[in-house]
Amino acid sequence: MEVANELMVRGIVVGVFQENCWVVGNRRTGEAICIDPGDQPAEILALAKDMGVTIKYIANSHAHIDHVMGVHGVHAATGAKFLLHRADLDLLRNGWKGTAARFGLDVSQGPPDPDQFVAHDDIVEVDGLRLRCIETPGHTPGSVSFYAEEGMLFSGDTLFRGSIGRTDLPGGSMDHEMNSICERLLVLPEETVVLPGHMEQTTVAFEKKHNPFVLEWMRRGTDSPPWPRQ
């Protein structure tokens, strides 16, 4: 995907959990942000090299194992600052270990502690690229999404095409997740392209009109949705 001529977005599906890692960079400046390096850091670094960009930040939507097992390798190779919401710190430190052993993953490649925490409305910026952090708890307590005004939303595991992230794992909350989706993501411009942590891309307009979880949530609620009814 290319946006406004200067921005480039490339995705790579990594690991046994088939997670979408995104590299978004500026063609003119050569600086980039890597979102959710879940595994296979060598392949992620090769993608960045092919794009002609240098990763300056690693911005994680949350700290589940399928999103963090590539952080160590990318962090060590690039010196990029690793960003995460503070509410997912315990999950980052401890949540992946048992699952890694069961799937035969290399526990020595576990993620480092964050270099910096992000919170709602923080700006993650490199030369020629700005992403706004949107707190979207529900899938995990510290789940966030990243929004670029050029019309892209990196939704992690909060919002998928026609679906949502699971909320039955420790720290999950259906109420929090649906509020995050309806009050913070689906109020973005309808043409916004949603680039999720798994499966294919979608748009805000499509999810407002067709996502069964959103439609059911709005049907059950007594309040009007935060966007005009069609």
BELGIGI-V743513 format. One record per residue. N is the residue number from 1. RES is the residue in three letters. PHI is phi as a letter, one per 30 degrees, with the letter a starting at -180 (* if undefined). BURIAL is + if it has 9 or more other C-alpha atoms within 8 Angstrom, else -. Layout:
N&RES&PHI&BURIAL ; N&RES&PHI&BURIAL
This chain:
1&MET&*&- ; 2&GLU&b&- ; 3&VAL&b&- ; 4&ALA&h&- ; 5&ASN&i&- ; 6&GLU&c&+ ; 7&LEU&d&+ ; 8&MET&b&+ ; 9&VAL&b&+ ; 10&ARG&b&+ ; 11&GLY&c&- ; 12&ILE&b&+ ; 13&VAL&c&- ; 14&VAL&b&+ ; 15&GLY&i&+ ; 16&VAL&d&- ; 17&PHE&c&- ; 18&GLN&h&- ; 19&GLU&c&+ ; 20&ASN&d&+ ; 21&CYS&c&+ ; 22&TRP&c&+ ; 23&VAL&c&+ ; 24&VAL&b&+ ; 25&GLY&b&+ ; 26&ASN&c&+ ; 27&ARG&d&+ ; 28&ARG&d&- ; 29&THR&c&- ; 30&GLY&i&+ ; 31&GLU&c&+ ; 32&ALA&b&+ ; 33&ILE&b&+ ; 34&CYS&c&+ ; 35&ILE&c&+ ; 36&ASP&i&+ ; 37&PRO&d&+ ; 38&GLY&d&+ ; 39&ASP&a&+ ; 40&GLN&h&+ ; 41&PRO&e&+ ; 42&ALA&d&- ; 43&GLU&d&- ; 44&ILE&d&+ ; 45&LEU&d&+ ; 46&ALA&d&- ; 47&LEU&d&+ ; 48&ALA&d&+ ; 49&LYS&d&+ ; 50&ASP&d&- ; 51&MET&d&- ; 52&GLY&i&- ; 53&VAL&b&+ ; 54&THR&c&+ ; 55&ILE&d&+ ; 56&LYS&c&+ ; 57&TYR&b&+ ; 58&ILE&c&+ ; 59&ALA&c&+ ; 60&ASN&c&+ ; 61&SER&d&+ ; 62&HIS&a&+ ; 63&ALA&c&+ ; 64&HIS&d&+ ; 65&ILE&e&+ ; 66&ASP&d&+ ; 67&HIS&c&+ ; 68&VAL&b&+ ; 69&MET&d&+ ; 70&GLY&c&+ ; 71&VAL&d&+ ; 72&HIS&e&+ ; 73&GLY&d&+ ; 74&VAL&d&+ ; 75&HIS&d&+ ; 76&ALA&d&- ; 77&ALA&d&- ; 78&THR&c&+ ; 79&GLY&i&- ; 80&ALA&d&+ ; 81&LYS&d&+ ; 82&PHE&c&+ ; 83&LEU&c&+ ; 84&LEU&a&+ ; 85&HIS&d&+ ; 86&ARG&e&+ ; 87&ALA&d&- ; 88&ASP&c&+ ; 89&LEU&d&+ ; 90&ASP&d&- ; 91&LEU&d&+ ; 92&LEU&d&+ ; 93&ARG&d&+ ; 94&ASN&b&- ; 95&GLY&d&+ ; 96&TRP&c&+ ; 97&LYS&d&- ; 98&GLY&d&- ; 99&THR&d&+ ; 100&ALA&e&+ ; 101&ALA&d&+ ; 102&ARG&d&- ; 103&PHE&c&- ; 104&GLY&i&- ; 105&LEU&d&- ; 106&ASP&d&- ; 107&VAL&d&- ; 108&SER&d&- ; 109&GLN&c&+ ; 110&GLY&d&+ ; 111&PRO&d&+ ; 112&PRO&d&- ; 113&ASP&d&- ; 114&PRO&d&+ ; 115&ASP&d&- ; 116&GLN&a&- ; 117&PHE&c&+ ; 118&VAL&c&+ ; 119&ALA&b&+ ; 120&HIS&e&- ; 121&ASP&i&- ; 122&ASP&d&+ ; 123&ILE&c&- ; 124&VAL&c&- ; 125&GLU&b&- ; 126&VAL&b&+ ; 127&ASP&d&- ; 128&GLY&i&+ ; 129&LEU&a&+ ; 130&ARG&b&+ ; 131&LEU&c&+ ; 132&ARG&c&+ ; 133&CYS&d&+ ; 134&ILE&c&+ ; 135&GLU&d&+ ; 136&THR&b&+ ; 137&PRO&d&+ ; 138&GLY&k&+ ; 139&HIS&d&+ ; 140&THR&b&+ ; 141&PRO&d&+ ; 142&GLY&c&+ ; 143&SER&d&+ ; 144&VAL&b&+ ; 145&SER&b&+ ; 146&PHE&b&+ ; 147&TYR&c&+ ; 148&ALA&c&+ ; 149&GLU&d&- ; 150&GLU&d&- ; 151&GLY&j&+ ; 152&MET&b&+ ; 153&LEU&b&+ ; 154&PHE&c&+ ; 155&SER&c&+ ; 156&GLY&h&+ ; 157&ASP&c&+ ; 158&THR&d&+ ; 159&LEU&b&+ ; 160&PHE&c&+ ; 161&ARG&d&+ ; 162&GLY&i&+ ; 163&SER&a&+ ; 164&ILE&b&+ ; 165&GLY&d&+ ; 166&ARG&d&- ; 167&THR&b&+ ; 168&ASP&c&- ; 169&LEU&d&- ; 170&PRO&e&- ; 171&GLY&i&+ ; 172&GLY&d&+ ; 173&SER&a&+ ; 174&MET&d&+ ; 175&ASP&e&- ; 176&HIS&d&+ ; 177&GLU&d&+ ; 178&MET&d&+ ; 179&ASN&d&+ ; 180&SER&e&+ ; 181&ILE&d&+ ; 182&CYS&d&+ ; 183&GLU&c&+ ; 184&ARG&b&+ ; 185&LEU&c&+ ; 186&LEU&d&+ ; 187&VAL&c&+ ; 188&LEU&d&- ; 189&PRO&e&- ; 190&GLU&d&+ ; 191&GLU&d&- ; 192&THR&e&+ ; 193&VAL&d&+ ; 194&VAL&c&+ ; 195&LEU&c&+ ; 196&PRO&c&+ ; 197&GLY&d&+ ; 198&HIS&b&+ ; 199&MET&i&+ ; 200&GLU&d&- ; 201&GLN&d&+ ; 202&THR&b&+ ; 203&THR&b&+ ; 204&VAL&d&+ ; 205&ALA&e&+ ; 206&PHE&d&+ ; 207&GLU&d&+ ; 208&LYS&d&+ ; 209&LYS&c&- ; 210&HIS&b&+ ; 211&ASN&d&+ ; 212&PRO&d&- ; 213&PHE&d&+ ; 214&VAL&d&+ ; 215&LEU&d&+ ; 216&GLU&d&- ; 217&TRP&d&+ ; 218&MET&d&+ ; 219&ARG&d&- ; 220&ARG&d&- ; 221&GLY&d&- ; 222&THR&c&- ; 223&ASP&d&- ; 224&SER&d&- ; 225&PRO&d&- ; 226&PRO&d&- ; 227&TRP&b&- ; 228&PRO&d&- ; 229&ARG&d&- ; 230&GLN&d&-
